[in-house]
Amino acid sequence: MPTDFLQLAGKTVLVAGVANKKSVAWHIARLLTEADCRVIYSVRSEARREQIQKLAGPDATVLVCDVEHDEEVERLCAEVAADCERTGQRLAGLVHSIAFADYDSVDGEKGGLKPFHETTKRAFLRTFSISCYSLVALANGLKDSLADDASVVAISISTTEMASENYGYMAPIKAALDSSLVFLAKSFSQFSRVRFNGVAPGLLKTSASAGIPGYVDSYLFAEKATLREEAVKTEEAAAAAVFLLSPRSSGMNAQRLVVDAGMRTNYFDADIVRAVVDRG
């Protein structure tokens, strides 16, 4: 007889940042659905809502929220609160899978990227607002809709200490996201048992990553650098997120769960070193 190992059946989770069927958020939502967990989807625009509604089915709850605008965040939180009141069930979890880098505004050319020290204030602050502060805003706005033992999971990156030039100022933003998880965990501990953790995957093949200048080359290198010489799959990152959402991870709080197939241990792999030496 099958058992509900994840203990998510019958619960409700809000997944914010669903873009398309390649996104981490979508894979998380699908795994939650398979676990008999109800998913509330949050997307950026009405056009995206129509797209996700087709993927999720006509009965799915798909809400629109562009987190760059405070009034839309407030509306989303009000809609979720109304849903909780209607169903008599608070959120068991929140997934924050929202990231946007305003690369184009750095030098005025699509795909162009200036050195980090030339990052514009406008680009940096806009990216921070959407990709990091939105977590704080959503957590605060949804605090009364979250169950006392709810789990909040944000999607980060495997390392923010490696200066990947083509990733530009997004890594410092993700570092701020990681730190925000810790501070939110401490802040919420004053009145609840809500947990805040992050999934930190290596390079993934998603639609969002395709917009990063030079990403394909970095992806191919990362694949070679993993211990298995196979890139991390989006499904693997999603599975880690679902574990963190579940009561099975109840002992984890203010943590980053790295999912990189061992890449961070393997930069001096003999084949990689030989390729550089032979080229030189």
PASEBA-1860 file (N, C-alpha, C; in nm, 3 decimals):
! residues 280
1> MPTDFLQL> 0.084/-0.119/0.000/0.000/0.000/0.000/0.088/0.124/0.000 ~ 0.066/0.217/-0.093/0.150/0.338/-0.098/0.128/0.424/0.025 ~ 0.233/0.492/0.065/0.225/0.580/0.181/0.257/0.723/0.140 ~ 0.208/0.817/0.217/0.233/0.958/0.191/0.364/0.997/0.260 ~ 0.474/0.957/0.198/0.604/0.979/0.262/0.630/1.127/0.289 ~ 0.598/1.214/0.194/0.625/1.356/0.209/0.527/1.427/0.303 ~ 0.416/1.361/0.333/0.316/1.417/0.424/0.264/1.554/0.375 ~ 0.246/1.564/0.244/0.196/1.687/0.183/0.054/1.671/0.128
9> AGKTVLVA> 0.003/1.552/0.128/-0.129/1.527/0.072/-0.235/1.608/0.145 ~ -0.321/1.672/0.065/-0.431/1.749/0.120/-0.393/1.888/0.165 ~ -0.266/1.924/0.154/-0.221/2.057/0.194/-0.216/2.151/0.074 ~ -0.193/2.279/0.100/-0.189/2.380/-0.006/-0.057/2.456/-0.001 ~ 0.005/2.473/-0.117/0.131/2.547/-0.128/0.118/2.652/-0.238 ~ 0.166/2.770/-0.210/0.171/2.877/-0.311/0.306/2.873/-0.380 ~ 0.305/2.860/-0.511/0.429/2.859/-0.589/0.435/2.987/-0.671 ~ 0.525/3.075/-0.635/0.536/3.207/-0.699/0.653/3.208/-0.797
17> GVANKKSV> 0.626/3.252/-0.918/0.731/3.266/-1.017/0.726/3.163/-1.127 ~ 0.612/3.099/-1.145/0.600/3.001/-1.254/0.603/3.075/-1.387 ~ 0.694/3.034/-1.474/0.710/3.103/-1.603/0.662/3.017/-1.720 ~ 0.707/2.894/-1.724/0.671/2.802/-1.832/0.707/2.661/-1.787 ~ 0.690/2.564/-1.875/0.709/2.424/-1.834/0.856/2.387/-1.813 ~ 0.948/2.477/-1.848/1.089/2.450/-1.823/1.137/2.507/-1.689 ~ 1.056/2.591/-1.627/1.101/2.661/-1.507/1.105/2.569/-1.385 ~ 1.192/2.602/-1.291/1.202/2.526/-1.167/1.068/2.526/-1.096
25> AWHIARLL> 1.002/2.641/-1.093/0.874/2.652/-1.024/0.771/2.556/-1.080 ~ 0.768/2.540/-1.211/0.672/2.448/-1.271/0.700/2.305/-1.229 ~ 0.827/2.265/-1.230/0.863/2.129/-1.189/0.828/2.106/-1.043 ~ 0.846/2.207/-0.959/0.807/2.195/-0.819/0.657/2.174/-0.809 ~ 0.582/2.253/-0.882/0.436/2.243/-0.880/0.390/2.105/-0.924 ~ 0.454/2.050/-1.027/0.414/1.918/-1.075/0.441/1.810/-0.970 ~ 0.555/1.817/-0.902/0.586/1.719/-0.798/0.490/1.732/-0.680 ~ 0.454/1.855/-0.647/0.358/1.876/-0.539/0.223/1.816/-0.577
33> TEADCRVI> 0.182/1.836/-0.700/0.054/1.781/-0.747/0.055/1.629/-0.741 ~ 0.168/1.570/-0.780/0.181/1.424/-0.773/0.172/1.374/-0.630 ~ 0.211/1.460/-0.535/0.203/1.424/-0.393/0.066/1.455/-0.335 ~ -0.030/1.484/-0.423/-0.167/1.514/-0.383/-0.176/1.641/-0.300 ~ -0.090/1.736/-0.333/-0.088/1.866/-0.266/-0.150/1.967/-0.362 ~ -0.237/2.053/-0.312/-0.298/2.155/-0.395/-0.201/2.271/-0.415 ~ -0.187/2.315/-0.539/-0.095/2.424/-0.572/-0.173/2.548/-0.613 ~ -0.136/2.661/-0.554/-0.182/2.791/-0.602/-0.066/2.851/-0.679
41> YSVRSEAR> -0.089/2.886/-0.803/0.016/2.940/-0.888/0.013/3.092/-0.885 ~ 0.131/3.153/-0.883/0.143/3.298/-0.897/0.235/3.327/-1.015 ~ 0.186/3.407/-1.109/0.263/3.438/-1.231/0.271/3.588/-1.248 ~ 0.359/3.631/-1.337/0.391/3.772/-1.349/0.287/3.854/-1.425 ~ 0.221/3.794/-1.523/0.133/3.874/-1.611/0.010/3.794/-1.650 ~ -0.087/3.864/-1.706/-0.209/3.799/-1.752/-0.179/3.704/-1.867 ~ -0.089/3.742/-1.956/-0.052/3.654/-2.066/0.008/3.525/-2.014 ~ 0.091/3.536/-1.911/0.151/3.416/-1.852/0.046/3.334/-1.778
49> REQIQKLA> -0.051/3.402/-1.720/-0.158/3.329/-1.651/-0.231/3.238/-1.749 ~ -0.260/3.289/-1.867/-0.330/3.209/-1.967/-0.246/3.088/-2.008 ~ -0.115/3.109/-2.018/-0.025/3.000/-2.056/-0.021/2.892/-1.948 ~ -0.007/2.933/-1.823/0.003/2.837/-1.713/-0.130/2.770/-1.687 ~ -0.240/2.843/-1.708/-0.373/2.783/-1.691/-0.389/2.665/-1.785 ~ -0.340/2.678/-1.906/-0.348/2.567/-2.003/-0.264/2.448/-1.957 ~ -0.148/2.477/-1.897/-0.061/2.369/-1.851/-0.117/2.302/-1.726 ~ -0.167/2.383/-1.633/-0.211/2.330/-1.504/-0.352/2.275/-1.507
57> GPDATVLV> -0.431/2.318/-1.603/-0.568/2.271/-1.613/-0.668/2.377/-1.572 ~ -0.791/2.366/-1.618/-0.892/2.469/-1.595/-0.931/2.487/-1.449 ~ -0.911/2.385/-1.367/-0.950/2.393/-1.227/-0.842/2.452/-1.138 ~ -0.722/2.474/-1.193/-0.611/2.527/-1.113/-0.633/2.674/-1.080 ~ -0.586/2.713/-0.962/-0.593/2.852/-0.921/-0.465/2.923/-0.963 ~ -0.476/3.013/-1.060/-0.360/3.086/-1.112/-0.384/3.235/-1.090 ~ -0.299/3.295/-1.006/-0.312/3.435/-0.972/-0.201/3.517/-1.038 ~ -0.227/3.643/-1.063/-0.131/3.730/-1.130/-0.070/3.827/-1.029
65> CDVEHDEE> 0.062/3.835/-1.028/0.130/3.930/-0.939/0.267/3.964/-0.996 ~ 0.285/4.089/-1.034/0.415/4.140/-1.072/0.476/4.200/-0.946 ~ 0.570/4.129/-0.885/0.621/4.169/-0.753/0.696/4.301/-0.754 ~ 0.720/4.356/-0.872/0.787/4.486/-0.879/0.695/4.598/-0.827 ~ 0.565/4.568/-0.820/0.468/4.669/-0.780/0.404/4.630/-0.647 ~ 0.417/4.717/-0.548/0.368/4.687/-0.413/0.219/4.655/-0.412 ~ 0.141/4.728/-0.492/-0.003/4.706/-0.490/-0.041/4.568/-0.541 ~ 0.042/4.512/-0.631/0.013/4.378/-0.681/0.048/4.272/-0.576
73> VERLCAEV> 0.153/4.296/-0.501/0.188/4.205/-0.391/0.075/4.206/-0.287 ~ 0.027/4.324/-0.255/-0.083/4.335/-0.158/-0.208/4.264/-0.209 ~ -0.235/4.277/-0.339/-0.352/4.210/-0.396/-0.338/4.059/-0.390 ~ -0.218/4.009/-0.424/-0.195/3.864/-0.418/-0.217/3.812/-0.278 ~ -0.162/3.881/-0.180/-0.174/3.835/-0.040/-0.321/3.837/0.004 ~ -0.396/3.936/-0.043/-0.538/3.943/-0.009/-0.614/3.828/-0.076 ~ -0.579/3.797/-0.200/-0.645/3.687/-0.271/-0.616/3.553/-0.205 ~ -0.491/3.536/-0.161/-0.455/3.411/-0.092/-0.527/3.402/0.041
81> AADCERTG> -0.535/3.514/0.114/-0.607/3.515/0.242/-0.753/3.477/0.222 ~ -0.814/3.528/0.115/-0.953/3.495/0.085/-0.968/3.348/0.053 ~ -0.869/3.292/-0.019/-0.872/3.150/-0.052/-0.862/3.066/0.076 ~ -0.776/3.107/0.167/-0.760/3.035/0.293/-0.889/3.037/0.374 ~ -0.954/3.150/0.374/-1.080/3.163/0.448/-1.188/3.076/0.383 ~ -1.189/3.073/0.251/-1.290/2.993/0.180/-1.271/2.845/0.204 ~ -1.145/2.798/0.202/-1.116/2.656/0.215/-1.098/2.612/0.360 ~ -1.079/2.709/0.449/-1.054/2.676/0.588/-0.917/2.615/0.610
89> QRLAGLVH> -0.824/2.645/0.520/-0.691/2.586/0.528/-0.584/2.690/0.497 ~ -0.488/2.702/0.587/-0.379/2.796/0.563/-0.269/2.729/0.479 ~ -0.180/2.811/0.427/-0.073/2.760/0.340/0.027/2.674/0.418 ~ 0.057/2.559/0.363/0.161/2.474/0.422/0.299/2.515/0.373 ~ 0.301/2.592/0.264/0.430/2.630/0.210/0.421/2.743/0.108 ~ 0.535/2.806/0.087/0.551/2.912/-0.013/0.681/2.888/-0.087 ~ 0.674/2.888/-0.218/0.794/2.876/-0.301/0.820/3.011/-0.367 ~ 0.941/3.063/-0.348/0.983/3.187/-0.413/1.083/3.150/-0.522
97> SIAFADYD> 1.035/3.153/-0.645/1.120/3.121/-0.760/1.113/3.237/-0.858 ~ 1.148/3.354/-0.807/1.137/3.479/-0.882/1.275/3.540/-0.899 ~ 1.316/3.558/-1.022/1.446/3.620/-1.048/1.440/3.697/-1.179 ~ 1.493/3.817/-1.176/1.497/3.899/-1.297/1.620/3.989/-1.289 ~ 1.702/3.983/-1.392/1.820/4.068/-1.398/1.801/4.168/-1.512 ~ 1.812/4.295/-1.479/1.790/4.401/-1.578/1.919/4.425/-1.656 ~ 1.967/4.319/-1.725/2.093/4.328/-1.796/2.092/4.435/-1.905 ~ 1.980/4.447/-1.975/1.975/4.537/-2.090/2.002/4.682/-2.053
105> SVDGEKGG> 1.964/4.720/-1.931/1.980/4.860/-1.894/2.123/4.896/-1.855 ~ 2.211/4.795/-1.846/2.348/4.822/-1.805/2.423/4.900/-1.911 ~ 2.409/4.859/-2.036/2.482/4.932/-2.141/2.394/4.966/-2.261 ~ 2.265/4.940/-2.248/2.173/4.980/-2.355/2.163/4.882/-2.469 ~ 2.238/4.773/-2.464/2.231/4.674/-2.571/2.187/4.540/-2.514 ~ 2.095/4.476/-2.583/2.051/4.345/-2.538/2.167/4.248/-2.545 ~ 2.189/4.178/-2.435/2.296/4.080/-2.431/2.429/4.139/-2.391 ~ 2.436/4.270/-2.385/2.561/4.332/-2.345/2.573/4.336/-2.193
113> LKPFHETT> 2.696/4.332/-2.143/2.715/4.332/-1.999/2.847/4.400/-1.967 ~ 2.839/4.511/-1.895/2.960/4.582/-1.856/3.026/4.513/-1.737 ~ 3.150/4.549/-1.707/3.215/4.495/-1.586/3.131/4.529/-1.464 ~ 3.142/4.448/-1.360/3.058/4.464/-1.242/3.066/4.603/-1.182 ~ 3.186/4.663/-1.182/3.201/4.793/-1.117/3.129/4.905/-1.194 ~ 3.086/4.875/-1.316/3.011/4.974/-1.393/2.860/4.949/-1.391 ~ 2.816/4.857/-1.307/2.672/4.830/-1.294/2.599/4.958/-1.255 ~ 2.490/4.984/-1.321/2.415/5.105/-1.289/2.330/5.086/-1.163
121> KRAFLRTF> 2.309/5.194/-1.093/2.227/5.190/-0.972/2.086/5.144/-1.007 ~ 2.032/5.195/-1.116/1.896/5.161/-1.156/1.882/5.011/-1.179 ~ 1.976/4.953/-1.253/1.969/4.810/-1.284/1.982/4.726/-1.158 ~ 2.076/4.765/-1.073/2.102/4.687/-0.952/1.982/4.690/-0.858 ~ 1.927/4.808/-0.835/1.816/4.821/-0.741/1.689/4.756/-0.795 ~ 1.666/4.765/-0.924/1.548/4.700/-0.981/1.558/4.549/-0.968 ~ 1.676/4.497/-0.996/1.698/4.353/-0.983/1.684/4.309/-0.839 ~ 1.736/4.388/-0.745/1.724/4.356/-0.603/1.577/4.354/-0.560
129> SISCYSLV> 1.502/4.452/-0.605/1.361/4.461/-0.568/1.283/4.338/-0.612 ~ 1.305/4.296/-0.737/1.228/4.184/-0.792/1.279/4.050/-0.740 ~ 1.410/4.033/-0.737/1.468/3.902/-0.711/1.493/3.872/-0.564 ~ 1.499/3.975/-0.480/1.529/3.953/-0.339/1.423/4.011/-0.247 ~ 1.400/4.141/-0.257/1.306/4.202/-0.164/1.166/4.142/-0.174 ~ 1.131/4.091/-0.291/0.999/4.032/-0.309/0.976/3.917/-0.212 ~ 1.081/3.846/-0.174/1.067/3.739/-0.075/1.024/3.796/0.059 ~ 1.087/3.904/0.100/1.052/3.969/0.227/0.908/4.019/0.222
137> ALANGLKD> 0.872/4.084/0.111/0.738/4.139/0.096/0.631/4.030/0.099 ~ 0.657/3.919/0.029/0.560/3.810/0.027/0.548/3.743/0.163 ~ 0.661/3.721/0.228/0.659/3.658/0.360/0.579/3.742/0.458 ~ 0.603/3.871/0.456/0.532/3.961/0.547/0.383/3.967/0.515 ~ 0.352/3.979/0.387/0.212/3.990/0.347/0.133/3.863/0.369 ~ 0.200/3.748/0.367/0.133/3.620/0.380/0.143/3.560/0.520 ~ 0.204/3.631/0.614/0.233/3.571/0.745/0.108/3.518/0.815 ~ -0.006/3.583/0.795/-0.129/3.535/0.858/-0.195/3.423/0.779
145> SLADDASV> -0.149/3.402/0.657/-0.204/3.294/0.574/-0.120/3.168/0.583 ~ -0.001/3.178/0.641/0.087/3.062/0.654/0.051/2.983/0.779 ~ 0.051/2.851/0.766/0.031/2.766/0.883/0.147/2.788/0.979 ~ 0.125/2.759/1.106/0.226/2.784/1.208/0.357/2.711/1.179 ~ 0.347/2.595/1.112/0.467/2.515/1.082/0.495/2.512/0.932 ~ 0.456/2.616/0.862/0.475/2.621/0.716/0.624/2.626/0.680 ~ 0.650/2.595/0.554/0.787/2.596/0.503/0.797/2.690/0.384 ~ 0.891/2.783/0.390/0.916/2.876/0.280/1.047/2.837/0.213
153> VAISISTT> 1.044/2.821/0.083/1.164/2.778/0.009/1.191/2.876/-0.105 ~ 1.312/2.927/-0.112/1.354/3.017/-0.219/1.456/2.946/-0.308 ~ 1.456/2.979/-0.435/1.551/2.921/-0.530/1.669/3.015/-0.545 ~ 1.785/2.968/-0.505/1.907/3.048/-0.511/2.001/2.989/-0.617 ~ 2.131/3.001/-0.597/2.231/2.942/-0.687/2.336/2.872/-0.603 ~ 2.410/2.781/-0.664/2.502/2.694/-0.589/2.612/2.771/-0.515 ~ 2.656/2.881/-0.572/2.758/2.961/-0.502/2.744/3.108/-0.543 ~ 2.759/3.196/-0.447/2.759/3.340/-0.476/2.899/3.397/-0.456
161> EMASENYG> 2.996/3.310/-0.432/3.132/3.354/-0.404/3.224/3.337/-0.524 ~ 3.176/3.273/-0.628/3.255/3.259/-0.750/3.215/3.371/-0.846 ~ 3.310/3.451/-0.886/3.281/3.569/-0.967/3.267/3.530/-1.115 ~ 3.152/3.477/-1.149/3.122/3.445/-1.288/3.085/3.574/-1.359 ~ 3.171/3.619/-1.449/3.153/3.751/-1.509/3.021/3.765/-1.584 ~ 2.981/3.658/-1.653/2.860/3.671/-1.733/2.733/3.672/-1.648 ~ 2.744/3.632/-1.521/2.628/3.637/-1.432/2.611/3.776/-1.373 ~ 2.715/3.857/-1.387/2.707/3.998/-1.349/2.667/4.019/-1.205
169> YMAPIKAA> 2.578/4.114/-1.184/2.540/4.154/-1.050/2.431/4.065/-0.990 ~ 2.390/3.960/-1.061/2.286/3.872/-1.009/2.336/3.790/-0.891 ~ 2.463/3.752/-0.889/2.515/3.674/-0.777/2.510/3.751/-0.645 ~ 2.551/3.879/-0.640/2.533/3.954/-0.516/2.388/3.964/-0.471 ~ 2.296/3.969/-0.567/2.154/3.973/-0.534/2.113/3.840/-0.470 ~ 2.161/3.729/-0.526/2.131/3.598/-0.469/2.194/3.583/-0.331 ~ 2.310/3.643/-0.311/2.373/3.640/-0.178/2.283/3.712/-0.077 ~ 2.224/3.821/-0.120/2.131/3.894/-0.034/2.007/3.810/-0.007
177> LDSSLVFL> 1.962/3.735/-0.108/1.848/3.646/-0.090/1.879/3.540/0.015 ~ 1.997/3.480/0.006/2.038/3.379/0.104/2.040/3.437/0.245 ~ 2.094/3.556/0.259/2.099/3.621/0.390/1.959/3.654/0.440 ~ 1.872/3.695/0.349/1.734/3.729/0.387/1.662/3.607/0.443 ~ 1.690/3.489/0.390/1.630/3.367/0.442/1.664/3.348/0.590 ~ 1.789/3.373/0.623/1.833/3.358/0.762/1.762/3.458/0.852 ~ 1.756/3.581/0.808/1.693/3.685/0.890/1.542/3.664/0.901 ~ 1.479/3.616/0.795/1.336/3.586/0.801/1.310/3.470/0.897
185> AKSFSQFS> 1.396/3.369/0.893/1.381/3.255/0.984/1.386/3.302/1.129 ~ 1.481/3.388/1.159/1.493/3.441/1.295/1.373/3.528/1.330 ~ 1.332/3.614/1.240/1.221/3.705/1.265/1.091/3.630/1.289 ~ 1.061/3.532/1.204/0.937/3.456/1.217/0.939/3.365/1.341 ~ 1.058/3.330/1.389/1.065/3.241/1.506/1.010/3.308/1.631 ~ 0.992/3.439/1.627/0.939/3.511/1.743/0.791/3.480/1.765 ~ 0.720/3.434/1.659/0.577/3.409/1.674/0.528/3.283/1.604 ~ 0.617/3.205/1.542/0.573/3.084/1.471/0.688/2.985/1.459
193> RVRFNGVA> 0.655/2.873/1.394/0.757/2.772/1.364/0.780/2.763/1.212 ~ 0.747/2.871/1.142/0.767/2.875/0.997/0.916/2.867/0.966 ~ 0.950/2.781/0.871/1.091/2.762/0.834/1.122/2.830/0.701 ~ 1.245/2.877/0.687/1.291/2.942/0.565/1.422/2.876/0.519 ~ 1.419/2.815/0.401/1.537/2.750/0.346/1.551/2.781/0.197 ~ 1.669/2.754/0.145/1.692/2.779/0.003/1.745/2.655/-0.067 ~ 1.705/2.638/-0.192/1.765/2.537/-0.279/1.864/2.609/-0.369 ~ 1.986/2.558/-0.372/2.093/2.626/-0.445/2.147/2.533/-0.554
201> PGLLKTSA> 2.083/2.533/-0.670/2.126/2.443/-0.777/2.243/2.497/-0.857 ~ 2.313/2.403/-0.922/2.413/2.442/-1.020/2.344/2.494/-1.144 ~ 2.416/2.503/-1.254/2.360/2.561/-1.375/2.252/2.471/-1.433 ~ 2.136/2.530/-1.461/2.021/2.457/-1.513/1.988/2.502/-1.655 ~ 1.920/2.416/-1.728/1.878/2.449/-1.864/1.733/2.497/-1.858 ~ 1.715/2.627/-1.835/1.581/2.686/-1.828/1.570/2.801/-1.928 ~ 1.448/2.846/-1.951/1.428/2.958/-2.042/1.491/3.085/-1.987 ~ 1.483/3.102/-1.855/1.540/3.221/-1.793/1.691/3.226/-1.810
209> SAGIPGYV> 1.756/3.112/-1.796/1.902/3.109/-1.808/1.947/3.141/-1.950 ~ 1.862/3.114/-2.048/1.899/3.140/-2.187/1.923/3.288/-2.213 ~ 1.867/3.375/-2.127/1.885/3.518/-2.146/2.012/3.573/-2.084 ~ 2.090/3.487/-2.018/2.215/3.531/-1.956/2.327/3.526/-2.060 ~ 2.398/3.636/-2.082/2.505/3.637/-2.183/2.610/3.530/-2.155 ~ 2.643/3.450/-2.256/2.748/3.349/-2.242/2.711/3.230/-2.157 ~ 2.582/3.212/-2.129/2.541/3.107/-2.036/2.569/2.967/-2.090 ~ 2.551/2.948/-2.220/2.567/2.814/-2.277/2.708/2.761/-2.253
217> DSYLFAEK> 2.809/2.846/-2.274/2.947/2.803/-2.251/2.969/2.765/-2.105 ~ 2.915/2.846/-2.014/2.928/2.817/-1.872/2.857/2.686/-1.837 ~ 2.742/2.665/-1.897/2.665/2.543/-1.873/2.745/2.419/-1.916 ~ 2.808/2.427/-2.032/2.885/2.314/-2.082/3.006/2.286/-1.993 ~ 3.068/2.393/-1.941/3.180/2.374/-1.850/3.131/2.310/-1.720 ~ 3.020/2.361/-1.668/2.966/2.308/-1.543/2.932/2.161/-1.556 ~ 2.880/2.123/-1.672/2.847/1.982/-1.694/2.972/1.896/-1.688 ~ 3.079/1.945/-1.747/3.206/1.871/-1.745/3.264/1.865/-1.603
225> ATLREEAV> 3.238/1.969/-1.525/3.297/1.978/-1.391/3.223/1.895/-1.286 ~ 3.101/1.853/-1.313/3.031/1.769/-1.215/3.101/1.634/-1.206 ~ 3.087/1.571/-1.091/3.153/1.442/-1.071/3.099/1.336/-1.167 ~ 2.976/1.350/-1.210/2.917/1.251/-1.299/2.925/1.293/-1.446 ~ 2.981/1.413/-1.471/2.990/1.470/-1.605/2.853/1.478/-1.672 ~ 2.756/1.515/-1.595/2.620/1.534/-1.642/2.559/1.650/-1.564 ~ 2.502/1.742/-1.634/2.450/1.863/-1.570/2.336/1.831/-1.474 ~ 2.318/1.919/-1.378/2.206/1.906/-1.286/2.076/1.928/-1.364
233> KTEEAAAA> 1.979/1.842/-1.339/1.850/1.853/-1.406/1.756/1.941/-1.323 ~ 1.670/2.012/-1.392/1.574/2.097/-1.323/1.488/2.015/-1.227 ~ 1.456/1.892/-1.267/1.376/1.804/-1.181/1.446/1.775/-1.050 ~ 1.580/1.769/-1.052/1.656/1.740/-0.930/1.649/1.857/-0.832 ~ 1.658/1.978/-0.886/1.645/2.096/-0.801/1.504/2.103/-0.744 ~ 1.405/2.071/-0.827/1.266/2.074/-0.783/1.240/1.972/-0.673 ~ 1.297/1.853/-0.687/1.279/1.750/-0.586/1.335/1.793/-0.451 ~ 1.449/1.862/-0.453/1.508/1.912/-0.329/1.416/2.016/-0.265
241> AVFLLSPR> 1.354/2.099/-0.348/1.263/2.202/-0.297/1.140/2.138/-0.232 ~ 1.087/2.035/-0.295/0.969/1.968/-0.241/1.003/1.901/-0.108 ~ 1.121/1.845/-0.098/1.164/1.788/0.030/1.167/1.895/0.139 ~ 1.219/2.012/0.106/1.225/2.120/0.204/1.086/2.171/0.239 ~ 0.991/2.160/0.148/0.854/2.202/0.175/0.784/2.104/0.268 ~ 0.828/1.981/0.268/0.758/1.876/0.340/0.798/1.871/0.488 ~ 0.711/1.816/0.573/0.746/1.798/0.715/0.866/1.707/0.735 ~ 0.904/1.631/0.633/1.021/1.543/0.645/1.150/1.622/0.668
249> SSGMNAQR> 1.149/1.751/0.634/1.267/1.835/0.655/1.249/1.928/0.773 ~ 1.164/1.889/0.868/1.126/1.978/0.979/1.244/2.027/1.062 ~ 1.354/1.955/1.060/1.471/1.997/1.138/1.560/2.096/1.065 ~ 1.525/2.131/0.944/1.607/2.222/0.865/1.546/2.362/0.863 ~ 1.624/2.460/0.902/1.580/2.599/0.900/1.700/2.690/0.877 ~ 1.682/2.794/0.798/1.789/2.890/0.766/1.908/2.820/0.700 ~ 1.878/2.726/0.610/1.982/2.648/0.543/1.976/2.666/0.392 ~ 2.090/2.638/0.327/2.098/2.631/0.181/2.128/2.488/0.142
257> LVVDAGMR> 2.043/2.429/0.061/2.064/2.292/0.017/2.123/2.297/-0.124 ~ 2.252/2.270/-0.134/2.323/2.280/-0.262/2.297/2.155/-0.346 ~ 2.257/2.177/-0.471/2.230/2.068/-0.565/2.315/2.093/-0.689 ~ 2.438/2.047/-0.687/2.528/2.076/-0.800/2.602/1.953/-0.851 ~ 2.557/1.834/-0.812/2.620/1.709/-0.858/2.769/1.706/-0.828 ~ 2.810/1.770/-0.718/2.949/1.766/-0.677/3.042/1.861/-0.751 ~ 2.987/1.952/-0.830/3.069/2.040/-0.913/3.172/2.118/-0.831 ~ 3.132/2.167/-0.712/3.221/2.253/-0.635/3.344/2.179/-0.583
265> TNYFDADI> 3.345/2.046/-0.594/3.460/1.968/-0.547/3.554/1.928/-0.660 ~ 3.517/1.964/-0.785/3.581/1.897/-0.898/3.645/1.990/-0.999 ~ 3.679/2.112/-0.959/3.736/2.206/-1.055/3.876/2.167/-1.102 ~ 3.943/2.082/-1.024/4.077/2.038/-1.063/4.075/1.897/-1.121 ~ 3.964/1.860/-1.180/3.954/1.733/-1.250/4.064/1.724/-1.355 ~ 4.125/1.607/-1.366/4.240/1.590/-1.455/4.209/1.626/-1.599 ~ 4.092/1.589/-1.647/4.057/1.618/-1.786/4.040/1.768/-1.810 ~ 3.983/1.837/-1.712/3.966/1.982/-1.725/4.101/2.051/-1.723
273> VRAVVDRG> 4.186/2.011/-1.631/4.320/2.070/-1.621/4.398/2.043/-1.750 ~ 4.389/1.921/-1.800/4.464/1.885/-1.920/4.418/1.967/-2.041 ~ 4.288/1.990/-2.050/4.235/2.067/-2.162/4.290/2.210/-2.162 ~ 4.303/2.267/-2.044/4.356/2.404/-2.033/4.506/2.405/-2.064 ~ 4.578/2.311/-2.009/4.722/2.304/-2.028/4.757/2.279/-2.176 ~ 4.685/2.185/-2.236/4.711/2.154/-2.377/4.679/2.272/-2.467 ~ 4.575/2.347/-2.433/4.539/2.464/-2.512/4.643/2.572/-2.501 ~ 4.703/2.581/-2.381/4.805/2.683/-2.359/4.935/2.649/-2.430
END
